[in-house]
Amino acid sequence: MDDFFELIAKRESCRNYSEKKVEREKLEKCIEAARLAPSACNSQPWSFTAVDSPEFAPQVAKCLQEMGMNKFTDNCPAFVIIAEEKATLSARVGGKVKNQDYAPIDIGLATAQLCLAATDQGLSTCIMGWFNESKLKELLDISKEKRIRLVIAVGYAVDEELRQKSRKSLEDIARFM
Ligand SMILES: Cc1cc2nc3c(=O)[nH]c(=O)nc-3n(C[C@H](O)[C@H](O)[C@H](O)COP(=O)(O)O)c2cc1C
């Protein structure tokens, strides 16, 4: 169990990547971890596009940089783009009845597993929700009807030292009854 909390402590958003390529097997393992994530009604409403070619990665980076954001991605050797796929009928009906949108929740869970699997393999990640969705879809040949929910930068961090985590206290966010 200690190892699990060590892993959580080690995962942080990396915004300074070395040019070292990410091994394909490691990227595959990250997506495998995401594949095993739980989802409402086991709907698995997700698909993953891994981009690790020197041709495409910089083009993905450009799609993340509107309004001066995410400039650090220029050097990033790999990205995983997570699109929302159609949920199963039971998940959609359940969501309607309970007035919930389960698919983005499911994608969040898959993303967490993906990022922790990356950390476990010595990689670093940054989850990004700021991107030009239509340009990304065009670049990656993803249908206009779909939503891209997140882009994950994956690579080797230049800085080895971890930052102090800035978080609300347990007292502020949790109650026990
Ligand atoms: C849904 C989501 C969207 C995010 N979008 C961005 C982004 O576009 N650019 C960025 O640099 N960080 C982004 N982040 C990273 C957060 O800023 C970061 O997780 C948070 O500040 C906590 O820091 P840590 O990840 O280092 O622990 C995003 C994180 C999440 C979960």
PDBQT file of the ligand as one rigid body, heavy atoms in Angstrom, charges set to zero:
ROOT
HETATM    1  C1  LIG A 201      -9.071  18.253 -16.603  1.00  0.00    +0.000 C 
HETATM    2  C2  LIG A 201      -7.695  18.858 -16.464  1.00  0.00    +0.000 A 
HETATM    3  C3  LIG A 201      -7.275  19.809 -17.381  1.00  0.00    +0.000 A 
HETATM    4  C4  LIG A 201      -5.984  20.363 -17.285  1.00  0.00    +0.000 A 
HETATM    5  N1  LIG A 201      -5.528  21.218 -18.273  1.00  0.00    +0.000 NA
HETATM    6  C5  LIG A 201      -4.254  21.672 -18.229  1.00  0.00    +0.000 A 
HETATM    7  C6  LIG A 201      -3.719  22.393 -19.320  1.00  0.00    +0.000 A 
HETATM    8  O1  LIG A 201      -4.353  22.660 -20.340  1.00  0.00    +0.000 OA
HETATM    9  N2  LIG A 201      -2.424  22.845 -19.205  1.00  0.00    +0.000 N 
HETATM   10  C7  LIG A 201      -1.651  22.550 -18.117  1.00  0.00    +0.000 A 
HETATM   11  O2  LIG A 201      -0.488  22.971 -18.086  1.00  0.00    +0.000 OA
HETATM   12  N3  LIG A 201      -2.134  21.814 -17.081  1.00  0.00    +0.000 NA
HETATM   13  C8  LIG A 201      -3.400  21.356 -17.116  1.00  0.00    +0.000 A 
HETATM   14  N4  LIG A 201      -3.881  20.551 -16.099  1.00  0.00    +0.000 N 
HETATM   15  C9  LIG A 201      -2.998  20.192 -14.964  1.00  0.00    +0.000 C 
HETATM   16  C10 LIG A 201      -3.426  20.858 -13.658  1.00  0.00    +0.000 C 
HETATM   17  O3  LIG A 201      -3.087  22.220 -13.686  1.00  0.00    +0.000 OA
HETATM   18  C11 LIG A 201      -2.731  20.119 -12.486  1.00  0.00    +0.000 C 
HETATM   19  O4  LIG A 201      -3.132  18.783 -12.466  1.00  0.00    +0.000 OA
HETATM   20  C12 LIG A 201      -3.032  20.747 -11.120  1.00  0.00    +0.000 C 
HETATM   21  O5  LIG A 201      -2.569  22.060 -11.060  1.00  0.00    +0.000 OA
HETATM   22  C13 LIG A 201      -2.375  19.942  -9.986  1.00  0.00    +0.000 C 
HETATM   23  O6  LIG A 201      -0.974  19.861 -10.163  1.00  0.00    +0.000 OA
HETATM   24  P1  LIG A 201      -0.209  18.459 -10.334  1.00  0.00    +0.000 P 
HETATM   25  O7  LIG A 201      -0.828  17.743 -11.524  1.00  0.00    +0.000 OA
HETATM   26  O8  LIG A 201       1.229  18.826 -10.603  1.00  0.00    +0.000 OA
HETATM   27  O9  LIG A 201      -0.372  17.666  -9.082  1.00  0.00    +0.000 OA
HETATM   28  C14 LIG A 201      -5.147  19.988 -16.193  1.00  0.00    +0.000 A 
HETATM   29  C15 LIG A 201      -5.582  19.034 -15.282  1.00  0.00    +0.000 A 
HETATM   30  C16 LIG A 201      -6.830  18.449 -15.419  1.00  0.00    +0.000 A 
HETATM   31  C17 LIG A 201      -7.246  17.369 -14.441  1.00  0.00    +0.000 C 
ENDROOT
TORSDOF 0
